[in-house]
Amino acid sequence: MSPDRDPPCAPQFPKARWFNFPQLFLAVFWVMAVGGWAAETNCGLSAGPHGKLLLNGKTFRGIGVNYYDAFVRLLGEGKIQDIEAGFQVLATNQIPFIRFAADGYWPIDWRLYQTNRQEYFTRLDQLVKLAERQGIGLIPSLFWHQPTISDLIGEPVDQWGNVASRTHAFMRQYVREVVTRYRDSPAIWAWEFGNEFNLPADLPNAAEHRAPVHPTLGTAVSRSARDDLTYAHIRTALTEFAKEVRRHDPHRLIISGNAFPRPSAWHQQYDRNWQRDTTAQWTAMLAADNPSPIASLSGRLYSTNDLAALAPAMAFSHQSGKPLLIGEFGVPGEMTSPTQQQFREWLEALDTNEVPLAALWVFDFEDQAKEWNVTAENARRELLRLIAEMNARWRAQGPPEVPIKTN
């Protein structure tokens, strides 16, 4: 097995030192009774041969949505009823999964975790159980905002590159708590590190793009060069995150959450300039941004640069055996005919390049109502219908989709 391939997903029998025939019969019956040979494995997503994506051991393609604040709003005054209607809309439109922030964006959003951890996880429990009831898969992103954990515990952001730091100790603690709590849920499809950690790495003008300072939200009171992320920092963080996940969940796909490398990423790292990379240099950066034991590739589809990246990324996916996941895609602004046409072109690009998984940005997120938010009631609702159509086409073309609904 390649070191970048996930362990195979196999039926889980009750543990026993040996079986006689009646015991073997009962074991087989037990496995089938919980939902059939495909569902009972409960391994979520994994990497298959030649960059194929598997769901519970079966080839899968699907388009979901980013429901970014489905949990974030529960950390405040929000109640589970606030997101139930959204999950019902997704289930009605046969949207198979959501990607969401399984943490707070600002340090202050972690206050409940710090003061009442039982209540914090009770609220996350509610979201996971809702997903199970509605048959919606979950891809939780555990450390969405790059500086938040370091700010929370009083270290500079560069400590993501130090395995002995308190930032890493906190990361390992939270990964252990989340993964061991939810690894048996049929709703959990994969584990993601964070959101686009690679984009601020080794910027030639890094001092102009340091993390924001909002002390009332819990951030550091000032920034310095110690808060400038490098590729070395983020790759150390990604590798250690993936190792910690694998200690507790041997099967589910691990995702970096990165965007595609910038067109100048290689030159940023080695020459500190914006010179455009060759295809070989860019591909090397894509590989390095998704280090083993991460067995997937991560990208975005927002621009013509992203569109041009799909073909070389898929070529490397086939070569490396790591499925390509487009964690975000979409078009901003008013729903005009040109906007809809652009969105259709993105969908067709995903289709023709045989990208196995993608997620719309963004569903039911009021903070981006003017530019990106999609709901069943607003003018951008057409995008849900177009996604549903593409999902139906993919289901018709390939093996049957594995259901996760348990009731």
GUKOLGU-547879 format. One line per field, with one value per residue (C-alpha): residue number from 0; residue in three letters; y, x, z. Coordinates in nm, 4 decimals. Last residue first. Layout:
BEGIN
n c(NUM / ...)
res c(ala / ...)
Y c(Y / ...)
X c(X / ...)
Z c(Z / ...)
***
This chain:
BEGIN
n c(406 / 405 / 404 / 403 / 402 / 401 / 400 / 399 / 398 / 397 / 396 / 395 / 394 / 393 / 392 / 391 / 390 / 389 / 388 / 387 / 386 / 385 / 384 / 383 / 382 / 381 / 380 / 379 / 378 / 377 / 376 / 375 / 374 / 373 / 372 / 371 / 370 / 369 / 368 / 367 / 366 / 365 / 364 / 363 / 362 / 361 / 360 / 359 / 358 / 357 / 356 / 355 / 354 / 353 / 352 / 351 / 350 / 349 / 348 / 347 / 346 / 345 / 344 / 343 / 342 / 341 / 340 / 339 / 338 / 337 / 336 / 335 / 334 / 333 / 332 / 331 / 330 / 329 / 328 / 327 / 326 / 325 / 324 / 323 / 322 / 321 / 320 / 319 / 318 / 317 / 316 / 315 / 314 / 313 / 312 / 311 / 310 / 309 / 308 / 307 / 306 / 305 / 304 / 303 / 302 / 301 / 300 / 299 / 298 / 297 / 296 / 295 / 294 / 293 / 292 / 291 / 290 / 289 / 288 / 287 / 286 / 285 / 284 / 283 / 282 / 281 / 280 / 279 / 278 / 277 / 276 / 275 / 274 / 273 / 272 / 271 / 270 / 269 / 268 / 267 / 266 / 265 / 264 / 263 / 262 / 261 / 260 / 259 / 258 / 257 / 256 / 255 / 254 / 253 / 252 / 251 / 250 / 249 / 248 / 247 / 246 / 245 / 244 / 243 / 242 / 241 / 240 / 239 / 238 / 237 / 236 / 235 / 234 / 233 / 232 / 231 / 230 / 229 / 228 / 227 / 226 / 225 / 224 / 223 / 222 / 221 / 220 / 219 / 218 / 217 / 216 / 215 / 214 / 213 / 212 / 211 / 210 / 209 / 208 / 207 / 206 / 205 / 204 / 203 / 202 / 201 / 200 / 199 / 198 / 197 / 196 / 195 / 194 / 193 / 192 / 191 / 190 / 189 / 188 / 187 / 186 / 185 / 184 / 183 / 182 / 181 / 180 / 179 / 178 / 177 / 176 / 175 / 174 / 173 / 172 / 171 / 170 / 169 / 168 / 167 / 166 / 165 / 164 / 163 / 162 / 161 / 160 / 159 / 158 / 157 / 156 / 155 / 154 / 153 / 152 / 151 / 150 / 149 / 148 / 147 / 146 / 145 / 144 / 143 / 142 / 141 / 140 / 139 / 138 / 137 / 136 / 135 / 134 / 133 / 132 / 131 / 130 / 129 / 128 / 127 / 126 / 125 / 124 / 123 / 122 / 121 / 120 / 119 / 118 / 117 / 116 / 115 / 114 / 113 / 112 / 111 / 110 / 109 / 108 / 107 / 106 / 105 / 104 / 103 / 102 / 101 / 100 / 99 / 98 / 97 / 96 / 95 / 94 / 93 / 92 / 91 / 90 / 89 / 88 / 87 / 86 / 85 / 84 / 83 / 82 / 81 / 80 / 79 / 78 / 77 / 76 / 75 / 74 / 73 / 72 / 71 / 70 / 69 / 68 / 67 / 66 / 65 / 64 / 63 / 62 / 61 / 60 / 59 / 58 / 57 / 56 / 55 / 54 / 53 / 52 / 51 / 50 / 49 / 48 / 47 / 46 / 45 / 44 / 43 / 42 / 41 / 40 / 39 / 38 / 37 / 36 / 35 / 34 / 33 / 32 / 31 / 30 / 29 / 28 / 27 / 26 / 25 / 24 / 23 / 22 / 21 / 20 / 19 / 18 / 17 / 16 / 15 / 14 / 13 / 12 / 11 / 10 / 9 / 8 / 7 / 6 / 5 / 4 / 3 / 2 / 1 / 0)
res c(asn / thr / lys / ile / pro / val / glu / pro / pro / gly / gln / ala / arg / trp / arg / ala / asn / met / glu / ala / ile / leu / arg / leu / leu / glu / arg / arg / ala / asn / glu / ala / thr / val / asn / trp / glu / lys / ala / gln / asp / glu / phe / asp / phe / val / trp / leu / ala / ala / leu / pro / val / glu / asn / thr / asp / leu / ala / glu / leu / trp / glu / arg / phe / gln / gln / gln / thr / pro / ser / thr / met / glu / gly / pro / val / gly / phe / glu / gly / ile / leu / leu / pro / lys / gly / ser / gln / his / ser / phe / ala / met / ala / pro / ala / leu / ala / ala / leu / asp / asn / thr / ser / tyr / leu / arg / gly / ser / leu / ser / ala / ile / pro / ser / pro / asn / asp / ala / ala / leu / met / ala / thr / trp / gln / ala / thr / thr / asp / arg / gln / trp / asn / arg / asp / tyr / gln / gln / his / trp / ala / ser / pro / arg / pro / phe / ala / asn / gly / ser / ile / ile / leu / arg / his / pro / asp / his / arg / arg / val / glu / lys / ala / phe / glu / thr / leu / ala / thr / arg / ile / his / ala / tyr / thr / leu / asp / asp / arg / ala / ser / arg / ser / val / ala / thr / gly / leu / thr / pro / his / val / pro / ala / arg / his / glu / ala / ala / asn / pro / leu / asp / ala / pro / leu / asn / phe / glu / asn / gly / phe / glu / trp / ala / trp / ile / ala / pro / ser / asp / arg / tyr / arg / thr / val / val / glu / arg / val / tyr / gln / arg / met / phe / ala / his / thr / arg / ser / ala / val / asn / gly / trp / gln / asp / val / pro / glu / gly / ile / leu / asp / ser / ile / thr / pro / gln / his / trp / phe / leu / ser / pro / ile / leu / gly / ile / gly / gln / arg / glu / ala / leu / lys / val / leu / gln / asp / leu / arg / thr / phe / tyr / glu / gln / arg / asn / thr / gln / tyr / leu / arg / trp / asp / ile / pro / trp / tyr / gly / asp / ala / ala / phe / arg / ile / phe / pro / ile / gln / asn / thr / ala / leu / val / gln / phe / gly / ala / glu / ile / asp / gln / ile / lys / gly / glu / gly / leu / leu / arg / val / phe / ala / asp / tyr / tyr / asn / val / gly / ile / gly / arg / phe / thr / lys / gly / asn / leu / leu / leu / lys / gly / his / pro / gly / ala / ser / leu / gly / cys / asn / thr / glu / ala / ala / trp / gly / gly / val / ala / met / val / trp / phe / val / ala / leu / phe / leu / gln / pro / phe / asn / phe / trp / arg / ala / lys / pro / phe / gln / pro / ala / cys / pro / pro / asp / arg / asp / pro / ser / met)
Y c(0.6117 / 0.5692 / 0.7874 / 0.7308 / 0.6244 / 0.4944 / 0.6460 / 0.3859 / 0.3325 / 0.5926 / 0.7821 / 0.8153 / 0.9344 / 1.1876 / 1.3246 / 1.3487 / 1.5357 / 1.7731 / 1.8433 / 1.8988 / 2.1455 / 2.3376 / 2.3442 / 2.4731 / 2.7462 / 2.8579 / 2.9595 / 3.2684 / 3.5045 / 3.4249 / 3.1722 / 2.8326 / 2.9972 / 3.0933 / 3.3588 / 3.4819 / 3.8553 / 4.0523 / 3.8002 / 3.7363 / 3.7744 / 3.5924 / 3.2545 / 3.0087 / 2.8241 / 2.9426 / 2.8663 / 2.5493 / 2.2269 / 1.9928 / 1.6218 / 1.3749 / 1.6113 / 1.4361 / 1.7173 / 1.7284 / 1.7479 / 2.0000 / 2.2172 / 2.1759 / 2.2979 / 2.5987 / 2.6783 / 2.6585 / 2.9092 / 3.1459 / 3.1143 / 3.1910 / 3.5043 / 3.6077 / 3.5671 / 3.7787 / 3.6434 / 3.9354 / 3.8999 / 3.6326 / 3.3113 / 2.9765 / 2.7161 / 2.5919 / 2.2702 / 2.1456 / 1.7966 / 1.6145 / 1.2441 / 1.1338 / 0.8396 / 1.0270 / 0.9980 / 1.0217 / 1.3223 / 1.4753 / 1.4716 / 1.6062 / 1.8994 / 1.9619 / 1.9760 / 2.1783 / 2.4496 / 2.6437 / 2.6836 / 2.8058 / 3.0690 / 3.1619 / 3.2300 / 3.0919 / 2.7179 / 2.6101 / 2.3361 / 2.0403 / 1.7185 / 1.3999 / 1.1288 / 1.3402 / 1.1082 / 1.2481 / 1.6112 / 1.8149 / 2.1502 / 1.9639 / 1.7982 / 2.1225 / 2.2932 / 2.0300 / 2.0736 / 2.4477 / 2.3850 / 2.1311 / 2.3609 / 2.6423 / 2.9072 / 3.2731 / 3.5211 / 3.6840 / 3.7028 / 3.5536 / 3.3334 / 2.9865 / 2.9967 / 3.2777 / 3.1327 / 2.8016 / 2.9741 / 3.2065 / 3.0835 / 3.0608 / 2.7056 / 2.5724 / 2.6523 / 2.4521 / 2.2608 / 2.0048 / 1.7104 / 1.3787 / 1.0931 / 0.8570 / 0.5229 / 0.4859 / 0.7272 / 0.7970 / 0.7908 / 0.8839 / 1.2192 / 1.2939 / 1.2077 / 1.4277 / 1.7243 / 1.6745 / 1.6708 / 1.9730 / 2.1792 / 2.0970 / 2.1803 / 2.5100 / 2.6257 / 2.5221 / 2.6970 / 3.0165 / 3.2037 / 3.5611 / 3.6121 / 3.6174 / 3.9057 / 4.1165 / 4.1676 / 4.3623 / 4.3270 / 3.9540 / 3.8490 / 3.7944 / 3.9560 / 4.2786 / 4.2625 / 4.2958 / 4.2791 / 4.1371 / 3.8694 / 4.0020 / 4.1010 / 4.4082 / 4.2543 / 3.9513 / 4.1507 / 3.8713 / 3.6298 / 3.3170 / 3.1515 / 3.3674 / 3.1409 / 2.8068 / 2.8101 / 2.8050 / 2.6996 / 2.4471 / 2.0879 / 1.8848 / 1.5513 / 1.3335 / 1.1819 / 1.2078 / 1.1364 / 0.7638 / 0.8611 / 0.6280 / 0.8780 / 1.1443 / 1.1625 / 1.0160 / 1.2645 / 1.5717 / 1.5176 / 1.3896 / 1.6704 / 1.9268 / 1.7936 / 1.7609 / 2.1184 / 2.2497 / 2.0786 / 2.2112 / 2.5709 / 2.5104 / 2.4558 / 2.1390 / 2.0684 / 2.4180 / 2.5369 / 2.6332 / 2.8389 / 3.0986 / 3.2440 / 3.4047 / 3.2484 / 3.3626 / 3.0635 / 3.1984 / 3.3997 / 3.0839 / 2.9064 / 3.1875 / 3.2825 / 3.0625 / 3.0738 / 2.7442 / 2.5093 / 2.2000 / 2.1921 / 1.9445 / 1.7518 / 1.6226 / 1.3977 / 1.4696 / 1.1879 / 1.4164 / 1.2279 / 1.1799 / 1.5466 / 1.6447 / 1.4088 / 1.5761 / 1.9250 / 1.8336 / 1.6717 / 2.0006 / 2.1710 / 1.9062 / 1.9430 / 2.3044 / 2.2299 / 1.9709 / 2.2038 / 2.4750 / 2.7544 / 2.7001 / 2.5530 / 2.8225 / 3.0927 / 2.9588 / 3.2275 / 3.4870 / 3.3477 / 3.4451 / 3.1951 / 2.9385 / 2.5680 / 2.2943 / 2.5253 / 2.3605 / 2.1472 / 2.0028 / 1.6787 / 1.4978 / 1.7781 / 1.5821 / 1.9021 / 1.7967 / 1.6997 / 2.0406 / 2.2234 / 2.0080 / 2.0898 / 2.4598 / 2.4278 / 2.2543 / 2.5318 / 2.7793 / 2.4977 / 2.3926 / 2.7152 / 3.0279 / 3.2543 / 3.2118 / 2.8900 / 2.7543 / 3.0191 / 2.8764 / 2.5274 / 2.5843 / 2.8789 / 2.7601 / 2.5593 / 2.5040 / 2.3052 / 1.9631 / 1.8261 / 1.4528 / 1.1732 / 0.8306 / 0.4948 / 0.2539 / 0.1703 / 0.3681 / 0.6635 / 0.6249 / 0.8896 / 0.7845 / 0.9209 / 0.6255 / 0.3654 / 0.4784 / 0.7511 / 0.7514 / 0.9074 / 0.7810 / 0.4607 / 0.3430 / -0.0195 / -0.0918 / 0.1209 / -0.0855 / -0.4391 / -0.3562 / -0.1226 / -0.2256 / -0.5663 / -0.6710 / -0.6580 / -0.8304 / -1.1068 / -1.1724 / -1.1899 / -1.4132 / -1.6556 / -1.6569 / -1.7285 / -2.0162 / -2.1570 / -2.1375 / -1.8166 / -1.7352 / -1.4730 / -1.2392 / -0.8760 / -0.7953 / -0.7618 / -0.4385 / -0.4626 / -0.3180 / 0.0277 / 0.0017 / 0.2136 / 0.5514 / 0.5780 / 0.8217 / 0.5593 / 0.3491 / 0.0000)
X c(-3.3353 / -2.9681 / -2.9183 / -2.5720 / -2.6716 / -2.4002 / -2.4417 / -2.5002 / -2.2061 / -2.1545 / -2.3239 / -2.6725 / -2.5339 / -2.3176 / -2.6140 / -2.8254 / -2.5426 / -2.5226 / -2.8960 / -2.8848 / -2.5996 / -2.8048 / -3.1039 / -2.8922 / -2.7546 / -3.1082 / -3.1495 / -2.9344 / -3.2343 / -3.3177 / -3.5619 / -3.3902 / -3.0671 / -2.7388 / -2.5084 / -2.2256 / -2.2183 / -2.4856 / -2.5775 / -2.2194 / -2.2770 / -2.6093 / -2.4505 / -2.7205 / -2.5074 / -2.1690 / -1.9451 / -2.0386 / -1.8523 / -1.6631 / -1.5841 / -1.4777 / -1.3255 / -1.3850 / -1.2231 / -1.5358 / -1.7674 / -1.5812 / -1.5366 / -1.9065 / -1.9960 / -1.7655 / -1.9162 / -2.2671 / -2.1602 / -2.0338 / -2.3633 / -2.5562 / -2.3496 / -2.3906 / -2.7706 / -2.7799 / -2.7928 / -2.6350 / -2.2890 / -2.0257 / -1.9520 / -1.8791 / -1.6289 / -1.4948 / -1.3375 / -1.2474 / -1.1262 / -0.8704 / -0.8268 / -0.4711 / -0.3402 / -0.0191 / -0.0291 / -0.4077 / -0.4172 / -0.1197 / -0.3172 / -0.6184 / -0.4123 / -0.2693 / -0.6253 / -0.7859 / -0.5194 / -0.6434 / -0.9810 / -0.8122 / -0.6219 / -0.9481 / -1.0976 / -1.3105 / -1.2483 / -1.0586 / -0.8105 / -0.7220 / -0.5369 / -0.5991 / -0.4106 / -0.2760 / -0.0243 / 0.1644 / 0.1905 / -0.0784 / 0.0948 / 0.4062 / 0.2203 / 0.0602 / 0.3992 / 0.5609 / 0.2747 / 0.3456 / 0.7147 / 0.6385 / 0.3825 / 0.6382 / 0.5954 / 0.5134 / 0.7544 / 0.6042 / 0.9202 / 1.0650 / 1.3125 / 1.2587 / 0.9164 / 0.7647 / 0.9147 / 0.7391 / 0.4079 / 0.3988 / 0.0704 / -0.0657 / -0.1009 / -0.4572 / -0.6518 / -0.5767 / -0.8240 / -0.5537 / -0.7916 / -0.7730 / -0.9844 / -1.1358 / -0.9755 / -0.7427 / -0.9237 / -0.7592 / -0.3849 / -0.4531 / -0.5961 / -0.2780 / -0.0568 / -0.2696 / -0.2397 / 0.1361 / 0.1792 / -0.0441 / 0.1303 / 0.4772 / 0.3582 / 0.2157 / 0.5341 / 0.7731 / 0.5490 / 0.5948 / 0.3533 / 0.4256 / 0.3261 / 0.6840 / 0.7427 / 0.5381 / 0.1791 / 0.0118 / -0.2537 / -0.2886 / -0.6416 / -0.9210 / -1.2149 / -1.1725 / -0.8041 / -0.8859 / -0.5582 / -0.5820 / -0.3393 / -0.0442 / -0.0868 / 0.1313 / 0.4255 / 0.4058 / 0.5026 / 0.7068 / 0.4420 / 0.6023 / 0.2730 / -0.0420 / -0.2326 / -0.1177 / -0.3378 / -0.6434 / -0.9030 / -0.8175 / -0.7210 / -1.0016 / -1.1380 / -1.3548 / -1.7010 / -1.8579 / -2.2323 / -2.1980 / -2.0844 / -1.8251 / -1.5392 / -1.7388 / -1.6046 / -1.2612 / -1.2091 / -1.3243 / -1.1357 / -0.8167 / -0.8113 / -0.8659 / -0.5801 / -0.3424 / -0.4088 / -0.3640 / -0.0252 / 0.0646 / -0.0092 / 0.1667 / 0.4805 / 0.6920 / 0.5975 / 0.7099 / 0.5894 / 0.2415 / 0.4471 / 0.4878 / 0.1535 / 0.3035 / 0.1995 / -0.0573 / -0.2886 / -0.5864 / -0.3708 / -0.1888 / -0.5221 / -0.6774 / -0.3935 / -0.4801 / -0.8623 / -1.0455 / -0.8837 / -1.1086 / -1.2711 / -1.5580 / -1.6598 / -2.0083 / -2.2397 / -2.6132 / -2.8634 / -3.1155 / -3.1186 / -2.7409 / -2.6841 / -2.9089 / -2.7145 / -2.3875 / -2.5283 / -2.6666 / -2.3388 / -2.1628 / -2.3928 / -2.3297 / -1.9589 / -1.9534 / -2.1821 / -1.9370 / -1.6437 / -1.7848 / -1.5319 / -1.2641 / -1.4889 / -1.7480 / -1.4842 / -1.3624 / -1.5520 / -1.3379 / -1.0364 / -1.1986 / -1.3335 / -1.4678 / -1.4480 / -1.5996 / -1.6098 / -1.8266 / -1.8143 / -2.1546 / -2.2604 / -2.4933 / -2.7113 / -3.0216 / -3.2241 / -3.4699 / -3.1790 / -3.0191 / -3.3447 / -3.3980 / -3.0455 / -3.1216 / -3.4491 / -3.2658 / -3.0045 / -3.1748 / -3.3578 / -3.0201 / -3.0139 / -2.8073 / -2.7100 / -2.3391 / -2.1462 / -2.4435 / -2.3789 / -2.0308 / -2.1745 / -2.3712 / -2.1400 / -1.9703 / -2.2452 / -2.0143 / -2.2086 / -2.2045 / -2.1181 / -2.0704 / -1.8662 / -1.8282 / -1.6614 / -1.7563 / -1.5549 / -1.7634 / -1.7388 / -1.4460 / -1.2692 / -1.0622 / -0.7103 / -0.5618 / -0.6908 / -0.9108 / -0.8618 / -1.1089 / -1.4395 / -1.6519 / -1.5343 / -1.8696 / -1.8144 / -2.1790 / -2.3001 / -2.1558 / -2.2300 / -2.5816 / -2.7400 / -2.6870 / -2.8408 / -2.5791 / -2.2952 / -2.4950 / -2.6079 / -2.2467 / -2.1445 / -2.4398 / -2.3474 / -1.9845 / -2.0953 / -2.3150 / -2.0252 / -1.7589 / -1.5640 / -1.2362 / -1.0778 / -1.3729 / -1.4247 / -1.7546 / -1.7006 / -1.6057 / -1.6418 / -1.3406 / -1.2212 / -0.8670 / -0.6031 / -0.5753 / -0.3252 / -0.0351 / 0.2019 / 0.1301 / 0.0000)
Z c(1.0638 / 0.9815 / 0.6765 / 0.5333 / 0.1848 / -0.0510 / -0.3964 / -0.6653 / -0.8976 / -1.1678 / -1.4483 / -1.3000 / -0.9669 / -1.1491 / -1.3425 / -1.0244 / -0.8513 / -1.1455 / -1.1296 / -0.7532 / -0.8029 / -1.0592 / -0.8244 / -0.5381 / -0.7655 / -0.8501 / -0.4851 / -0.5544 / -0.5572 / -0.1954 / -0.0504 / -0.0567 / 0.0573 / -0.1054 / 0.0430 / -0.1780 / -0.2481 / -0.0653 / 0.2048 / 0.3138 / 0.6900 / 0.6485 / 0.5819 / 0.4752 / 0.2176 / 0.0803 / -0.1153 / -0.3018 / -0.2185 / -0.4513 / -0.4744 / -0.7458 / -1.0037 / -1.3360 / -1.5395 / -1.7562 / -1.4552 / -1.2438 / -1.5526 / -1.6315 / -1.2841 / -1.3163 / -1.6566 / -1.5094 / -1.2451 / -1.5133 / -1.6997 / -1.3822 / -1.3312 / -1.6954 / -1.6667 / -1.3521 / -0.9986 / -0.8179 / -0.6801 / -0.6344 / -0.8238 / -0.6651 / -0.5568 / -0.2245 / -0.0965 / -0.4424 / -0.3549 / -0.5684 / -0.4914 / -0.4012 / -0.6034 / -0.6817 / -1.0609 / -1.0947 / -0.8621 / -1.0434 / -1.3678 / -1.1778 / -1.0503 / -1.3968 / -1.5416 / -1.2623 / -1.2417 / -1.5462 / -1.3767 / -1.0591 / -1.2557 / -1.4328 / -1.0941 / -0.8099 / -0.8070 / -0.4934 / -0.4090 / -0.1887 / -0.2661 / -0.0690 / 0.1217 / 0.4089 / 0.5762 / 0.3889 / 0.2837 / 0.1046 / 0.0477 / -0.0686 / -0.3556 / -0.4700 / -0.4443 / -0.6654 / -0.9118 / -0.9312 / -0.9963 / -1.2686 / -1.4307 / -1.4333 / -1.1686 / -1.2264 / -1.0713 / -0.7605 / -0.5514 / -0.2353 / -0.4282 / -0.2785 / -0.1161 / -0.3207 / -0.6385 / -0.5750 / -0.4941 / -0.7981 / -0.9486 / -0.5893 / -0.4677 / -0.4927 / -0.1775 / 0.1329 / 0.3497 / 0.4315 / 0.4122 / 0.5978 / 0.4627 / 0.7182 / 0.7929 / 1.0891 / 1.3231 / 1.6599 / 1.5985 / 1.2367 / 1.3453 / 1.5385 / 1.2414 / 1.0153 / 1.2489 / 1.2783 / 0.9014 / 0.8494 / 1.1176 / 0.9852 / 0.6345 / 0.7578 / 0.9238 / 0.6446 / 0.3919 / 0.5893 / 0.8142 / 0.9222 / 1.2867 / 1.4155 / 1.1701 / 1.4106 / 1.5184 / 1.7997 / 2.0702 / 2.0079 / 1.9275 / 2.1808 / 2.0050 / 2.2035 / 2.1089 / 1.7378 / 1.5442 / 1.1937 / 1.0712 / 0.8787 / 0.5170 / 0.4672 / 0.6553 / 0.4250 / 0.1144 / -0.0486 / 0.0823 / 0.2255 / 0.3248 / 0.3373 / 0.0927 / 0.2342 / 0.5460 / 0.3186 / 0.5772 / 0.8425 / 0.9253 / 0.7680 / 0.8903 / 0.6646 / 0.6167 / 0.9619 / 0.9369 / 1.0099 / 1.3616 / 1.5135 / 1.4777 / 1.6606 / 2.0180 / 1.9453 / 1.6615 / 1.8520 / 2.1783 / 2.0162 / 1.7615 / 2.0372 / 2.2483 / 1.9541 / 1.8433 / 2.1973 / 2.2232 / 1.8783 / 1.9791 / 2.3123 / 2.1079 / 2.0863 / 1.7226 / 1.6239 / 1.2823 / 1.4006 / 1.6440 / 1.3674 / 1.4751 / 1.7832 / 2.1162 / 2.3739 / 2.4110 / 2.2196 / 1.9823 / 1.8725 / 1.8318 / 1.6286 / 1.3952 / 1.0919 / 1.0992 / 1.0386 / 1.2889 / 1.3016 / 0.9591 / 0.9901 / 0.6765 / 0.7522 / 0.5502 / 0.5435 / 0.5976 / 0.7696 / 1.0995 / 1.0993 / 1.0202 / 1.3113 / 1.5386 / 1.4355 / 1.4947 / 1.8369 / 1.9417 / 1.8588 / 2.1068 / 2.3715 / 2.2942 / 2.4052 / 2.7008 / 2.8326 / 2.7707 / 2.9934 / 3.0498 / 2.7857 / 2.5181 / 2.5868 / 2.5473 / 2.2110 / 2.0181 / 2.1975 / 2.0140 / 1.6832 / 1.4271 / 1.6720 / 1.5973 / 1.3827 / 1.0815 / 0.8171 / 0.5025 / 0.4189 / 0.2545 / 0.0130 / -0.1259 / -0.2212 / -0.2718 / -0.0010 / 0.2244 / 0.1765 / 0.2523 / 0.5617 / 0.6822 / 0.6463 / 0.8374 / 1.1212 / 1.1393 / 1.3703 / 1.5511 / 1.6912 / 1.8886 / 1.8328 / 2.1199 / 2.0649 / 2.0102 / 1.8142 / 1.5480 / 1.4909 / 1.4412 / 1.1186 / 1.0494 / 0.7308 / 0.5689 / 0.2731 / 0.0213 / -0.1410 / -0.4821 / -0.5256 / -0.6736 / -0.5117 / -0.5694 / -0.2904 / 0.0253 / 0.2698 / 0.0333 / -0.2049 / -0.4116 / -0.7112 / -0.7340 / -0.9203 / -0.6736 / -0.3835 / -0.1244 / 0.1634 / 0.2610 / 0.5493 / 0.7143 / 0.8482 / 0.7394 / 0.8082 / 0.5209 / 0.2373 / 0.3551 / 0.4644 / 0.7174 / 1.0771 / 1.0239 / 0.7697 / 1.0223 / 1.2969 / 1.0603 / 0.9604 / 1.3254 / 1.4132 / 1.1363 / 1.2494 / 1.6066 / 1.4926 / 1.2856 / 1.5560 / 1.5787 / 1.7541 / 1.9805 / 1.9410 / 1.8432 / 1.6765 / 1.3032 / 1.1277 / 0.7504 / 0.5678 / 0.4601 / 0.3349 / 0.5088 / 0.3344 / 0.0518 / 0.0805 / 0.2242 / -0.0860 / 0.0000)
***
